[in-house]
Amino acid sequence: MTDAQSAELMALVVPRLDDHNQRIAALESGQATLEAGQVRLEQSVTTLTTKMAEYNGENRSRAEAQKQTFEDGINALGASLDGLAKRIDRLGSVRGWAGWAIVTSASAGVATLVSHFWMHP
């Protein structure tokens, strides 16, 4: 091979080598960009997972607090209804006693009047 042929061959090969080097550099740059994006994505997923765990914990504690508040309210309502039922029972018995007292008093009054007019005409 002569120097002219070598120079001609080099003139053909060098631009292709430069083109390949540029393509390899672009691919390496793209790969580095993808790897950096993957790292950021993994960090975002980790952050999101942590936030979701926090929200889950907050939601769980909020749900437990709501459940406890609801149960306390139901218990308080039940106690109020029990107190009301006792008051109603007591009121019913007071009404019964009052009615019995009125009937007895009226009967005694009528008996007194009858005996007064019958015995002393």
C-alpha positions as CSV (number, residue, x, y, z in Angstrom):
1,M,0.0,0.0,0.0
2,T,1.4,3.3,-1.0
3,D,1.3,6.6,0.9
4,A,-1.3,7.9,-1.4
5,Q,-3.6,5.0,-1.0
6,S,-3.1,5.2,2.8
7,A,-3.9,8.8,2.8
8,E,-7.0,8.2,0.6
9,L,-8.1,5.3,2.9
10,M,-7.5,7.6,6.0
11,A,-9.5,10.3,4.3
12,L,-12.4,7.9,4.0
13,V,-12.1,6.3,7.5
14,V,-11.4,9.4,9.6
15,P,-14.8,11.1,8.9
16,R,-16.6,7.8,9.7
17,L,-14.5,7.4,12.9
18,D,-15.4,10.9,13.9
19,D,-19.1,10.2,13.1
20,H,-18.9,7.0,15.2
21,N,-17.2,8.8,18.0
22,Q,-19.9,11.5,18.0
23,R,-22.6,8.9,18.0
24,I,-20.9,7.0,20.9
25,A,-20.6,10.3,22.8
26,A,-24.2,11.1,22.2
27,L,-25.3,7.6,23.4
28,E,-23.1,7.9,26.5
29,S,-24.5,11.3,27.2
30,G,-28.1,9.9,26.7
31,Q,-27.3,7.0,28.9
32,A,-26.0,9.3,31.6
33,T,-29.1,11.4,31.3
34,L,-31.3,8.3,31.6
35,E,-29.4,7.1,34.6
36,A,-29.8,10.5,36.3
37,G,-33.5,10.5,35.4
38,Q,-33.8,7.0,36.9
39,V,-32.1,8.1,40.1
40,R,-34.5,11.1,40.3
41,L,-37.4,8.8,39.6
42,E,-36.3,6.3,42.3
43,Q,-36.0,9.3,44.8
44,S,-39.5,10.5,43.8
45,V,-40.9,7.0,44.3
46,T,-39.2,6.8,47.7
47,T,-40.6,10.2,48.7
48,L,-44.0,9.3,47.4
49,T,-44.0,6.0,49.3
50,T,-43.0,7.8,52.5
51,K,-45.7,10.4,52.0
52,M,-48.3,7.7,51.4
53,A,-47.2,5.8,54.5
54,E,-47.6,9.1,56.5
55,Y,-51.0,9.7,55.0
56,N,-52.0,6.1,55.7
57,G,-51.0,6.6,59.3
58,E,-52.8,9.9,59.6
59,N,-55.9,8.5,58.0
60,R,-55.8,5.4,60.2
61,S,-55.4,7.6,63.3
62,R,-58.1,10.0,62.1
63,A,-60.4,7.0,61.4
64,E,-59.7,5.6,64.9
65,A,-60.4,9.0,66.5
66,Q,-63.7,9.3,64.5
67,K,-64.7,5.8,65.5
68,Q,-63.9,6.5,69.2
69,T,-65.8,9.8,69.0
70,F,-68.7,8.0,67.4
71,E,-68.7,5.3,70.1
72,D,-68.4,7.9,72.9
73,G,-71.4,9.8,71.3
74,I,-73.5,6.6,71.1
75,N,-72.6,5.8,74.7
76,A,-73.5,9.3,75.9
77,L,-76.8,9.1,73.9
78,G,-77.6,5.7,75.4
79,A,-76.9,7.1,78.9
80,S,-79.1,10.1,78.2
81,L,-81.9,7.8,76.9
82,D,-81.5,5.6,80.1
83,G,-81.9,8.7,82.3
84,L,-84.9,9.8,80.3
85,A,-86.5,6.4,80.6
86,K,-86.0,6.5,84.3
87,R,-87.5,9.9,84.5
88,I,-90.5,8.8,82.5
89,D,-90.9,5.7,84.7
90,R,-90.8,7.9,87.8
91,L,-93.2,10.4,86.2
92,G,-95.6,7.6,85.4
93,S,-95.5,6.3,89.0
94,V,-96.0,9.9,90.2
95,R,-99.0,10.2,88.0
96,G,-100.3,6.9,89.2
97,W,-100.0,8.0,92.8
98,A,-101.6,11.4,92.0
99,G,-104.5,9.7,90.3
100,W,-104.9,7.3,93.1
101,A,-104.9,10.1,95.6
102,I,-107.5,12.1,93.6
103,V,-109.8,9.1,93.3
104,T,-109.4,8.3,97.0
105,S,-110.0,11.9,98.0
106,A,-113.0,12.2,95.8
107,S,-114.4,8.9,97.1
108,A,-113.9,10.1,100.7
109,G,-115.5,13.5,99.9
110,V,-118.5,11.8,98.3
111,A,-118.9,9.4,101.2
112,T,-118.7,12.3,103.6
113,L,-121.4,14.2,101.8
114,V,-123.6,11.2,101.5
115,S,-123.3,10.3,105.1
116,H,-123.8,14.0,106.1
117,F,-127.0,14.3,104.1
118,W,-128.2,10.8,104.9
119,M,-127.5,10.9,108.6
120,H,-128.6,14.5,109.1
121,P,-131.5,15.2,106.8
